[in-house]
Amino acid sequence: MIIFPDIEIQNGQSVNRIRGKENQPEVYDIAPLDAAKAFVDAGAEWLHIIDIDGSLQRERINSELICEIIDTVDIPVQVGGGIRTQSDVDWWLERDAARVVLGTAAVLDRLFLMEVCGRHPGKIVISITGKDGYVMIDGWRTKTSFTPLELAKSFENTGAAAIIYTDLDRFENGQAYGLASTIEIGTELSIPLISTGTVFSMDDVSTLALLPNIEGVIIGRALYQGKLNLAEAIKTARASWVAPELAEDGVAPKLEEVSGIPIKDIDHVGICISDLERSMRFYEMLGFTNEKEIGLTPDDPVVMRHGSGVTINLLNQKDMGHIHPPIALEVKSLSKTRAFLEYNGIDIVDTYEDDSRQKICVKDPDNNVIELNHYQ
């Protein structure tokens, strides 16, 4: 689990918002840039920065300061607050923000969300705030008719990198409120979840690290108020990093103990051939029918399907292993597969995405390509 130290900026100051009191935030006596440097020195792997003025006024009020932080630190920064257009997203990514957080715009404009996720795969994070069982937008000022779970489920196949869930009830009422809504969403989702509004002590970090599908946790107030030591929190989170795709009954094994990626099925098998007509006759005798024949080129294999559902790709012998893999596997979650590969140091050598499918490719020690597909 990743700890995301939270830097909320209003009028150039480090603050923490109090719902309903936008003009009376809790102000901290450390400048945002100094806070960022302190978090990096403590071992932070990411920073989470929100422009509060931007969220409330829909303008890039503190952009110069945030850009200075991005340029100063040597870790990735995800940025949010008032980002509602394609040009807003492009503007931040062009200034080296690692990821952009979308809240209200993601809820109100699904077409916009799909477009930016498709244009910037792995760069978009969706923020959902829950209060009294419903999603809040417009800087927590407007209640919608959506429940956090149903809205989060509807975002699973958008191509977003993760969903941030703010449990506003727990944030405002304290630890006594529990983690029920966070647990429910984490258990039901296939897309990684980042929790916020949930940490008051080190015990909360330990608990969240053992819950299903919690990729990270955003911590602000507890750090600024000295209730939590960031270095210790990072150490606890790293020791307890879990494999969300294998979670059962609310607890998951450590990622390093997982036996493999979350494979759903064999998608297809590539077969190296030298004579197309001869091979097609052979596989037709075995019960395969020609599903797609565009030509035996590196970009267009001949696809044949058996009545059982098994699919094979007939591949040009000289191009085998360069473009097309000998095996393609369907995975339950591409984002979780990416996380597993990254954790285990397995390089992704190719990626592809269209309206129906996302794929990544890896190579084994003998340079065989393995394709990993997730269908929308």
N, C-alpha and C positions, 0 to 999 in steps of 0.2 A: 504494500500500500504506500502511496506517495503522499507526503505532507506538502500541501500548498500554502505557504504563509500568505496571508491576505493583507493587501495594502489598499485601503479605501481612501480616495482623495476627494476632498471638498474644499474649495477656496485655497487650494495649494497645501492643505494640511492633512495629516494622517488622522482619520476619524473612524468612528464606528456608528452606524446608523441606529437610531431608535425609531421604530415605526410610528408614524403619525407626528413626528417631531423633526421634519426634514431640516428645519432651520436651527435646531438645537442638538446637533450630533454630539457624541462623546468624542472630545478632541484630545489627542495624545501629544505629548511634548517632544516627539521625535519627528523630524522631517521625513517625508516619504522616501527620498533618496538615501538618507542615513539608515532608515529602517530596512530598505532593500539590501544595503551593504551588510548590515548586521545579520540578516537572515542568510545571506550567502556565506558569510564567515562561519555561521553555525552549521553549515552543511546542507542547506536547502537545495533541492534538485530542480524546483520550479518556483515561480512566483505567480500569484493571482492578483491582478490589479484592476480595480473598478473605479471609473470616473463617476462619482456620485452626481456631480453637477451635470455631466453628460446624460446620465440616466433620467434626471428630473427635467432638464431643459432641452434634451435632444441635440446637443451641440458638443463639439470637442473642446470643452472648456480647459481641461488640464492636459491637453495632448502634448504640449512642449515638455512638461515635466515628466510625463510617462515615457516619452521618447528618450529623454535623458537617462532614465532608469534602464530602459532596454539597451541603450548603447553602453552603459557602464557595467552592468552585470554580465557574467559569462554563462548564465543558465537561461533556459527558455522561459518566456513570459507569456501568459495568456491574459488578454485584455478584454474588458467589457465596460458597458455603460453608455447607453444612447446609440448603439450601433444598429441602424435600421435600414440601410440601403446597401446595394452592391458596391457603390463607390466608397462607403464607410469601411466595408470589409476589405476592399482592395487597398485603401489608404493605410490601414494598420498593418496588413501583411507586407506591403511594400516597405514599411518602416521596421521590419524584422520582428514583429510580434509573432510568436510561435503558433498561437491559436487565438481565435476570436470568439468571444462569448456572446451569443444571441439570446435575448429573453423575450420581451414583448413582440418584437418583429417575427420571431419564430412561431409564436402562438397565433398571431393575427394574419400572417401571410405565408401559407404553405408553399406556394409557387416560388416565392423568393427564397425560402429555406432550401427547397430542392435544388434550385439553381446554384446557390452559393456552395452547398455541400458537394454538388457535382463538379463545380469549377475548382474548388479547393479541398480535395479529399484529405481527411485527417487533420484539417485545420479549423474546423467549426465545432464548437461546444454549445449545447443548448442548455439554458438555465431555466429551471422550473421552481417556483416558490409556492409552497403549500401553507394554507392557513384555514383552520376549521374545516378541513376536508376539501377545500377548493383551491384552484390556482389563482394567484394574485399577479397582476401585471402593472405596467405604468409605475415602476418604482414602488411596488407594494400598495398602491393606492386604489386599484380597481379589482374587484372580485369577478371572476369568470364563472361559467357554469361547468367547467371541466374539473374532474378530479385529477390529482397529480398522477395517479397510476394510469388512467386511461389516456391522458395526454402523453405521458412518457412512452407508453406502448405504441402510440401512433407515430412516434419519432424513430422507432427502432431501425427501420430500413431506409432512412434518409441519407445515410452515409456519414452522419455526424461521428466525431471521434468519441464523444462521451456525453452524458447528461449530468448536469449539476442539479442536485435537489437540495433546496433550502427548506428545512423543517422550521418554519417560523414559530410554530407553537412551542417547540422545545427551546428555541432560541430565546423566546420571551418569558417562558415559564420555568426554565431551568431543568436540571437533570431529573427531577421528579416526574416530568412529563413522559419520559421513556423514549424508545427508538422504534416504536411499532410501525410508523409510516415509512421510515427509512428501510427497515427490514422487509416490509411488504414489497416496496418498489425494487429493491435490490434482488429479491428472490424471483420476481416475475420477469425482470428485464433480461434480454440477451446482450444489450449494449452496455458498456462499462458505466458505472455510476460513481460520481464524485459527491460526497456528502458535505454539507455545510450547515452551520447553526447547531451542531450537535456536540461539540467538544468543550467541556468545562475543566477536565482534569486528565491526567495520564491514564486513568482507568477507562475513560471514554475512548482514547486512542487504541488501547488494547482490545476493547470490545468491538469497535468498528472494524479492526483488522481481521477479526474472526467471522465477520458477517459475510454472506454470499455477495459476490459481484461488486464489492466496494473497491474501486480502483484507487481512489484517493480521498483525502479529506482536507477541506479548506479551514484554516484556523486563523482567527484574527484576535478577538478580544482577549482570549486566554493568554496569548503571547504578550500582548501589550500590557496587560495587567499583572504580568509576572506569575500567573498561576500555573504556567507550563513552561518547561525548558525545551526549546526547539530541538537542540541536539539530542536530548534524551527521547523526545517524541519520534524523531526520525529513526533512531536506533530501534525503538520499539516497533515502529511500523515496518521496517525492513525485516526484522526477525519474524514477523507474523504475516508476511505477504502470502496471500492465498490464491488458489486457482478458482475463480468464480464459476467457470463452466462446469466444474465437477462438484459444486456445493450441494450438499444434501442436509435436510433438516436444520438449515440455518448455520451450519459450520462446514468449512471446506479444508482440505489438506493444504499443506504448504506447497507453493508452486514448484519448488525444486523436487518435490516428491511425486509430482504428477507423471503418469506413464506416457502421456502423449497429447497431441492436439485434439480438439473436440470433433472428430470425424463423424459425419452422418452416414456417408455411403461412398462407394466408388462411383465417380461421375462417368468416366470412360477410360479405356485403355488404348494407348497408341501402339500400333503394330507396324514394324518396319517391313516394307515390301519392295520388290524389284520389278514386278509385272502387274499392272493394275487389273487388266481383264482376267488374268489367271487367278489372282487373289480374290476378286469379287465372285467368280464362279465357285471357288472353294467355300467361301464364307456363306454364300447363298445356300449351298448344300447343307450347311450346319444350321440353317434356319434364320440367318440374318437377311434383312432387306435393306436396299439402298435408300437411305433417308435424305442424303444430300450429296450431290456430285457436281462440284464446280470445276474440278480439275486437280490433278495431282501436282500441286505446287507447294512451296513452303508455307504459303498463307492459306491454302485451301485444301485440307485433307478430305478424303472421301469418308463420309460418316455412314456407318451401317448399324442398324439396331435389331436386336433379337426380340422375339415375342415376350421373353422374360423381363425385358427392360434393360438388359445389358447392352452397352453401346461401345463400339470400337471405332477408332480413327485409323484409316489406312494411310501410312506416311511414306513419302519418298525416302528411300534408303539413304541417299547421300545427305539429306537434310535432317535426318533423325537426330534429336538431341539438341539441335540448334534453336529451332523455333517451337516445335511441338514436344510435349513431354511424353514419356512412355506410359505415365499414369496420371490421371487427374482425379482428385478426391473432393467430395463435397463436404464442407464443414458447416457446423451449426452457427458459428459466429466468426466472421472474419476479424473483427476487432480483438476478440479474445485470442484468436490464433496469432495475430500480430504480436500481442503482448507476450504470449508464450515463446514465440520465436525470438523476440528481442531479449527476453530474460535469459534465454539459453544461448545467446550469441550466434544465432543462425541468420545469415544474411538473406534478405529478399532481393532477388536478381531481376524481377520483372513484375509489373503491375498492369492491370487493365480494368476498365469499368464501362458498362453501358446501362441502358434502362432496366435490364433484367438480371444482370450478373456483375459481380465483382470478383476479381481473382488476384492472387499473388503467386509467384513462383519461387521455389528454392532449389538448391542443388545438393545432392548427396556427395559423399567423399569421392565417388567415381565420376562426378560431373553429370550425373543423370538429373534431368529436370523433373521436378514434381510440382504439379499445378494444384492449387488449393482454391476451390470455387465456393462462393456463397451467392445463392439466388435470392433476388428481391421478392 
